[in-house]
């Protein structure tokens, strides 16, 4: 990092903090209330919602982790992105109308509407633990690790300082401003993220061959690593357990995506803050289009590093590349791929821009996660069990305290991830222990009127046991297949218990929907058709 790089990076930090504090300032004569802090006053336009969805989603575990998986697996890992685009369409059409009609603050709050307070509390605790001990920690660790590689020597000496720096930047505006500060800064951050991602990809392609040139780089990449562009892996592929062939398209990845995009508080929260349902749905479509672009800036760089590492003949081979990625025990350090590209191929100024983009992705996700942890704890636990008559000032202050405690906890735990080889896969696998059961509870509660509270509680508790049992090594089940089987078995349990314990035809708390509720506008419909066509074409091209 040269002086100009440090200046660009410092300027980004100051700009983000300044914007966050400015947009979240209290208006004259108006003190920030719960709706302002947790739902941005329900004032977000579609473009802010779409940008914020992507900024919350794309963080260190995406950029660093998916680049590492691009190195190890190839383009097949892009299924998480391209299938997410289709998932967003489903969420926008069939889930958002119900959530917005219920005027929800949190996803657990829907559980209380549909089932009861006990189940809401169980799931609220689930989510808080998952956010703090898995998501926040991995985001912080991968971000700090990347900054250590780019700005330091890569030996880990800067990791703790990077952890503290990222935490302080996120805390500086998100703890004070809430979702409003998070969402409006996300608009700038997602633009910087995409710009920085394309700069990195194009620079690496340009320098991939001795002749230079982006087109030469693309041709050489495909000719020398054609097997890395297969979307559907064969069973003989060593990464089949992570992406089990055709089962990716018809099995567990749907469970992962529907849970993440439809029932994940820190994602769905910004859609609940829209001016209207139609505005929220347009934001969903905007985010879906952006998801189609993400593999170009997070997966392709990993494949480029794979070529440089394994096939130096004919490439602009970089001396010492084997040492960067090979551990003393002979294993490969896949997650070094993206930060190494930045450090090797980017010129002064551009390096500072891309490091700022990486920090933007990390900080925006941290801020989103902190706000969601604060929202769930404050609205579903604090106001339920500790202070039912809390004033707006007490509610907002509790949200800030909760976010601060979560942040400190994540900073203390993050260094423990040092020995995990592919952190992105780690996140997916351990989120998959709880997500199938939670998804089953929501799907059954939304769309099957006979579902009872007792059935949902038995189902969600049994799902964790089922998920852990399916991890028995002798079964040799890929984790996405484990998630799919857990989801199906949980549905069977919920249905069985509901049918044997429900004295009435329909549960009294059943959700009643009409065809009119799911009617969408022209912008959503046209966008949805275009996204479906593009996604189908991509799979046909790279099958």
NUBA-450992 format. One record per residue (C-alpha): residue in three letters; x, y, z. Coordinates in steps of 0.001 Angstrom, whole numbers, plus 500000, padded with zeros to 6 digits. Example, Ala and Ser with C-alpha at 12.3 -4.5 7.8 and 13.67 -1.06 7.14 Angstrom:
! residues 2
ALA512300495500507800 SER513670498940507140 
***
This chain:
! residues 543
UNK500000500000500000 UNK501489503308498854 UNK500699506737500190 UNK497976507312497586 UNK496379503947498443 UNK496302504828502118 UNK494817508243501280 UNK492043506654499158 UNK491270504116501877 UNK491258506742504637 UNK489022508997502544 UNK486539506132502145 UNK486421505520505903 UNK485781509175506689 UNK483191509515503914 UNK481170506499505045 UNK481164507556508671 UNK480221511111507696 UNK477336510021505449 UNK476090507532508047 UNK475998510146510795 UNK474454512788508535 UNK471537510697507222 UNK470756509343510682 UNK470741512660512519 UNK467607513493514493 UNK465359515913512654 UNK464532519130514488 UNK461781518516517016 UNK461746514752516408 UNK463454512180518605 UNK464407508877516963 UNK461771506220517676 UNK461713502438517192 UNK460437502667513588 UNK463178505184512723 UNK465958503120514281 UNK464933499604513237 UNK463016500266509969 UNK464470503583508709 UNK461075505237509195 UNK459659502999506420 UNK460952505482503861 UNK463386503526501653 UNK462991503727497821 UNK463482500676495568 UNK467044501485494516 UNK468177501879498134 UNK466505498579499068 UNK468134496687496180 UNK471568498155496867 UNK471254497518500585 UNK470222493877500027 UNK473383493254498010 UNK475626495237500353 UNK474313493231503313 UNK474746489974501406 UNK478159490515499782 UNK480847490667502405 UNK484163489084503218 UNK482702485589503269 UNK481414486210499730 UNK484366488026498179 UNK487166486193499985 UNK485329482935500635 UNK483757482544497182 UNK487005483482495457 UNK488622480742497510 UNK485868478367496438 UNK486353479533492832 UNK489982478418493184 UNK488942475071494712 UNK485644474345492942 UNK485298476657489966 UNK482243478389488516 UNK479889475811490065 UNK479962477817493290 UNK478138480584491346 UNK474936478566491796 UNK474628480296495168 UNK474370483613493276 UNK472398482702490162 UNK469822480598491987 UNK469540483391494541 UNK468291485658491738 UNK465380483266491139 UNK464820482916494872 UNK464472486700495190 UNK461641486613492650 UNK459813484014494775 UNK460367486082497921 UNK459119489261496259 UNK455960487674494873 UNK454863485271497616 UNK456446486294500931 UNK456787490077501011 UNK453043490748500559 UNK452304488792503734 UNK455162490263505779 UNK454378493857504841 UNK450646493390505434 UNK451475492212508977 UNK453597495377509537 UNK456441493334511001 UNK459643494592512615 UNK461223491145512868 UNK460841487687511369 UNK460330486115514841 UNK457416488536515244 UNK455652486710512399 UNK456092483476514346 UNK454210485054517259 UNK451372486123514911 UNK451111482641513393 UNK452061480381516318 UNK452885481621519824 UNK455379483553521942 UNK457300480444523062 UNK458241479456519522 UNK459043483060518692 UNK461493483164521595 UNK463135479855520595 UNK463757481130517088 UNK464873484563518279 UNK467558482926520432 UNK468528480678517491 UNK469038483674515239 UNK470937485802517723 UNK473347482928518407 UNK473776482215514685 UNK474366485864513787 UNK476860486508516568 UNK478800483222516705 UNK478821482294512983 UNK478020485225510687 UNK479543488198512490 UNK482684486277513427 UNK483335484974509913 UNK482710488361508315 UNK485164490012510689 UNK487819487294510501 UNK487895487014506701 UNK487901490790506358 UNK490748491207508812 UNK492677488366507182 UNK492308489983503755 UNK493443493379505008 UNK496434491734506721 UNK497436490103503417 UNK497021493294501370 UNK498262495950503774 UNK500782493914505749 UNK502952490856505256 UNK500198488258505383 UNK501680486641508469 UNK498737487541510702 UNK500477490377512510 UNK497818492933511481 UNK494745490737511975 UNK493866491952515454 UNK494322495610514432 UNK492192495067511326 UNK489488493425513457 UNK489404496424515765 UNK489456498900512858 UNK486545497252511044 UNK484567497056514284 UNK485122500735515041 UNK484109501895511535 UNK480892499854511656 UNK480139500988515193 UNK480823504653514435 UNK477602505133512485 UNK475449501988512719 UNK475114501947516514 UNK473926505534516501 UNK471889505711513307 UNK470287502267513028 UNK468903500933509743 UNK468670504371508133 UNK472427504874508436 UNK473072501325507252 UNK470787501426504204 UNK471793504836502837 UNK475522504195503193 UNK474935500843501466 UNK473976502690498258 UNK477487504123498045 UNK479137500956499306 UNK477543498607496752 UNK478598500927493910 UNK482148500923495221 UNK482019497161495720 UNK480985496433492112 UNK483465498957490688 UNK486311497557492777 UNK485349493991491870 UNK485427494653488139 UNK488743496518488439 UNK490276493471490139 UNK488854490955487647 UNK489866492957484572 UNK493348493706485942 UNK493938490016486657 UNK492678488972483195 UNK494789491647481520 UNK497934490384483216 UNK497171486663483018 UNK499217486017479857 UNK502677487297478856 UNK501057489049475831 UNK498616490948478049 UNK495078492004477201 UNK491696491203478726 UNK490506489178475718 UNK493719487126475661 UNK493302486507479361 UNK489696485328478951 UNK490602482951476119 UNK493581481534478001 UNK491532481144481187 UNK488825479126479449 UNK491283477035477402 UNK493448476057480363 UNK490766475738483042 UNK487721474652481052 UNK486774472051483673 UNK486480474858486215 UNK483568476318484217 UNK481255473342484704 UNK478191474364486720 UNK477088470782487478 UNK479851468697489080 UNK480379465012488365 UNK480424462623491330 UNK484135462016490715 UNK484880465677491394 UNK486651466115494780 UNK484285469011495574 UNK481125466968494908 UNK480325466868498644 UNK480053470667498641 UNK478050470936495394 UNK476411467543494711 UNK475702467704490971 UNK472123468045489769 UNK470943467936493386 UNK472114471555493605 UNK469297472574491254 UNK466546470400492709 UNK467608469873496316 UNK469259471526499273 UNK470371474781497694 UNK466715475812497479 UNK466499475279501231 UNK469584477424501818 UNK468445480194499482 UNK464797480360500568 UNK465829480480504201 UNK468502483119503611 UNK466564485474501333 UNK463075484928502705 UNK463384484416506451 UNK466731485893507433 UNK466250488999509553 UNK469295490934508426 UNK468333490457504770 UNK464554490841504879 UNK464643493793507290 UNK465435496350504593 UNK462460495176502485 UNK460201495781505486 UNK461463499386505546 UNK460112500205502070 UNK457716503051501284 UNK455259500486499909 UNK454950496856498806 UNK455459497742495123 UNK458599499729496017 UNK459922496776497995 UNK459245494382495113 UNK461076496624492640 UNK464020496682495057 UNK463982492864495090 UNK464184492761491266 UNK467074495259491260 UNK468936493065493742 UNK468256489967491603 UNK469867491615488558 UNK472915492505490639 UNK473171488884491851 UNK473682487759488241 UNK476807489954488079 UNK478401488871491341 UNK480215485718490038 UNK482160487929487608 UNK483741489775490510 UNK484045487047493161 UNK484351483658491410 UNK486322484422488239 UNK489255485872490258 UNK489541482549492103 UNK489701480627488800 UNK492411483018487572 UNK494491482235490659 UNK493923478503490064 UNK495493478879486589 UNK498446480873487914 UNK499009478330490669 UNK498640475070488754 UNK499573475925485168 UNK502286478589485112 UNK503346477717481551 UNK501930480305479201 UNK500864482657482003 UNK502477485732483438 UNK503816483479486167 UNK504476485233489436 UNK507559483995491339 UNK506729482610494749 UNK503045481929493970 UNK503346478350495243 UNK504625479576498607 UNK501696481974499013 UNK499055479246498780 UNK500831476097500012 UNK500777475409503747 UNK503623473555505483 UNK501499470391505572 UNK500946470530501796 UNK497336471762501946 UNK496226474775499902 UNK495222478110501452 UNK492343478851499043 UNK491092481960500818 UNK494304483856500023 UNK493231484098496355 UNK491442487463496280 UNK493745489490498551 UNK496782488079496721 UNK495395489249493346 UNK494937492748494746 UNK498458492873496126 UNK500083491593492893 UNK498149493065489954 UNK496752496430491019 UNK498664499685490604 UNK498819502431493271 UNK495512504230493647 UNK493519501312492223 UNK494767499145495067 UNK493456501678497569 UNK490128501774495688 UNK489724497986495754 UNK490781497716499391 UNK488176500408500148 UNK485603498341498189 UNK486524495253500205 UNK486238497216503441 UNK482898498603502206 UNK481567495078501742 UNK482757494031505181 UNK481556497110507033 UNK478119497176505357 UNK477487493539506273 UNK478730494091509809 UNK476458497098510205 UNK473468495195508795 UNK474076492215511040 UNK474506494370514142 UNK471279496226513436 UNK469379492958512992 UNK470762491422516192 UNK469736494609517990 UNK466262494513516410 UNK465560490884517323 UNK466852491148520891 UNK465154494477521591 UNK461767493809519973 UNK461399490079520649 UNK463192489560523969 UNK463748492869525804 UNK460252494257525180 UNK458665490839525670 UNK460294489801528946 UNK462122492744530517 UNK460275495975529774 UNK456915495645528038 UNK456224499366528430 UNK459623500555527198 UNK459651504086525792 UNK461096504822522354 UNK464239506205524000 UNK464708503064526109 UNK464060500834523088 UNK466599502627520893 UNK469213502688523680 UNK468768498959524268 UNK469272498383520541 UNK472567500270520679 UNK473760498371523761 UNK472849495019522175 UNK474734495835518972 UNK477800496894520964 UNK477830493665523001 UNK477426491556519846 UNK480301493393518176 UNK482692492915521104 UNK481772489219521311 UNK482487488715517596 UNK485868490456517868 UNK486883488097520681 UNK485736484927518871 UNK486849485724515288 UNK490533484689515660 UNK489398481114516425 UNK488566480593512710 UNK492238480602511729 UNK492353476875510892 UNK489185476681508734 UNK490236476033505058 UNK487125477244503124 UNK485209479627505341 UNK482341480157502864 UNK481581476427502902 UNK481921476433506702 UNK479202479088506967 UNK476852477225504641 UNK477330473907506412 UNK476733475101509954 UNK473914477454509057 UNK472405474346507476 UNK471972472729510882 UNK469177475138511842 UNK467924476643508573 UNK465939473632507195 UNK463791473383510316 UNK463172477126510454 UNK462264477189506762 UNK459858474256507215 UNK458114476043510091 UNK457651479182507997 UNK456546477459504796 UNK454016475299506602 UNK452769478232508660 UNK452359480450505624 UNK450776478053503176 UNK449124475171505091 UNK446237476287507276 UNK446172473076509337 UNK449648473680510792 UNK449504473949514591 UNK451828475529517119 UNK452557472142518681 UNK453484470742515258 UNK455830473678514585 UNK457591473385517979 UNK458083469619517634 UNK459301470143514082 UNK461867472869514761 UNK463320471042517784 UNK463468467710515953 UNK465078469306512899 UNK468319470111514718 UNK468602466529515959 UNK467902465207512456 UNK470472467570510930 UNK473164466428513370 UNK472352462732512856 UNK472622463144509077 UNK476193464376509611 UNK477288460878510714 UNK480346460212508496 UNK479216456706507513 UNK476198458161505692 UNK478505460128503362 UNK475832462717502557 UNK476817466089501036 UNK475700468859503370 UNK473226470288500822 UNK471615466843500639 UNK471550466755504447 UNK469700470070504409 UNK467169468800501869 UNK466435465604503825 UNK466188467566507078 UNK463691469960505471 UNK461500467133504113 UNK461544465160507380 UNK460721468300509378 UNK457715468972507146 UNK456536465386507704 UNK456867465812511494 UNK455017469156511474 UNK452239467714509317 UNK451937464526511396 UNK451773466320514739 UNK449387468976513364 UNK446941466433511947 UNK446860464390515158 UNK446528467330517566 UNK444307469816515717 UNK440645469495516768 UNK439512471860513978 UNK439798471786510200 UNK442064474849510117 UNK444282476305512828 UNK442717479457514377 UNK445884481439513603 UNK446142480280509996 UNK447187482856507377 UNK444372483617504972 UNK445549484772501563 UNK443846485817498346 UNK444996485865494724 UNK444847489665494812 UNK447483489755497573 UNK450061488173495242 UNK449360490370492223 UNK452539492186491103 UNK453187495262488978 UNK454551495465485403 UNK458101496407486518 UNK458342493326488738 UNK456836490996486121 UNK459062492138483240 UNK462161492046485437 UNK461302488560486676 UNK460924487162483143 UNK464235488699482022 UNK466068487277485060 UNK464631483790484460 UNK465700483864480800 UNK469242485058481614 UNK469680482462484357 UNK468484479639482094 UNK470901480808479374 UNK473835480867481808 UNK473172477302482947 UNK472738476130479355 UNK476056477739478412 UNK478104476377481331 UNK476286473122482134 
***
